[in-house]
Amino acid sequence: MNTRQAFEFHGEAAEYFRVWIVNLFLSIVTLGIYSAWAKVRNKQYFYGNTRVAASAFEYTADPLTILKGRILVVAVLSLFSLLAEYYPLLDAFYLPLILLILPWLVLRGLMFNARYSSYRNLHFSFTGKLLNTYAVVLILGMLTPLLIVFSAYFLWMGSRSYASDMSNMSGLVLGVTLLLFIWWVVASYYLRQYYVNNSRYGRLSFVMLASLKQFFIIFGIAAVSFSVALLLFLMTAINTAATSFQMGPGMTYSISIIFIMLLYLRAYLKVHVFNQVWNMTRLTDVQDQPPTQLLSFSAELKVNALFFIYLTNIMASAVSLGLLIPWARVRLARYQIERMTLLSHGDLDRIIADEKDKVDSFAGEMGDLLDIDIGL
């Protein structure tokens, strides 16, 4: 018998404002030392106020452990910088060293965050393999900006070679754009697949059934919309150049329209990717043969509603000089969480915890320091 349980969010803006302002004040006063406690308090607030089937999620990481990890990170980087001052040749090994250890840091960071996240006293876990992480982070993650830079350089060289041949130049632009689009879709798909398919809840495995074809359809519509926004921007730039770059009402209006279009495009991508990933994700017991599907999800975000939230959140945060950021975060979290439903197929009591060894926080905090986030 299948049952439906709606996700609920019980957080309030005024309540979260007190958490946020204290975190901000103490982090500044302590020169960042309190940020470890701020991170835990922030996660505990949003986890604790997210409920499904009458139970809340929990985040149980120890702030002191996180602080020790951050101190170790700072010490290692400071030591390397100090050595580089006396041995300049070490600079040549800095970037390769970071690239070498980056996938391991990402993997350990994902393990750490999952290990200390739980629901009904049953912990989540992340079981990605190091080799797969290297492939995902280096090939998909790290090569993407390099491919963009290479494409820009290739177009620049082509503009010099085909300055008088517009047909060849147009073909070159179209080819490079198509290559970047394909890479964008493939990278987005496999990054999400890597994260979902290596996540566990007890002994249950998350499985993403969304196809690459579905991602191409979603991103294809987004690419057409982006092309329209870019065309408007180029037309505005040409008109501006003709008037000696004078800023006037017309220019301000054009920039505002382009900003709104790009924000709407962001909402479109967020909604369709979010819905597609969660609607096609299953929690299965792989120990059964064939694997038994026990849990699935239903996500029903709407583009217009999310766009309105994005737009008004930005406006409110700007007008209030940042004081309404807590209100914006709670509002966005409530909308996303309450548009989701948990579908259970069978007896949830059969789920047995498969506890993992505790993961140290050093790698997880290095990941935070480098602003690494490849999750959903």
Buried (B, 14 or more C-beta within 10 A) or exposed (E): EEEEBBBBBEBEBEBBBEBBEBBBEBBEEEEEBBBBBBBBBBBBBBBBBBBBBEEBBBBBBEBEBBBBBBBBBBEEBEEBEEEBEEEEEBEEEEEEEBEEEBBBBBBBBBBBBBBBBBBBEBBBBBBBEEEBBBBBBBEBBBBBEEBEEEBEEBBEEBEEEBEEEEEEBEEBBEBBBEEBBEBBBBBBBBBBBBBBBBBBBBBBBBBBBBEEEBBBEBBEBBBEBBEEBEEBBEEBEEEBEEEEEEEEEEBEEBBEBBEEBBBBBBBBBBBBBBBBBBBBBBBBBEEEEEBBBBBBBBBEBEBEEBBBBBBEBEEBBEEEEEEBBBBBBBBBBBBBBBBBBBBBBBEBEEBEBBEBEEBBBBBBBBBBBBEBEBBB
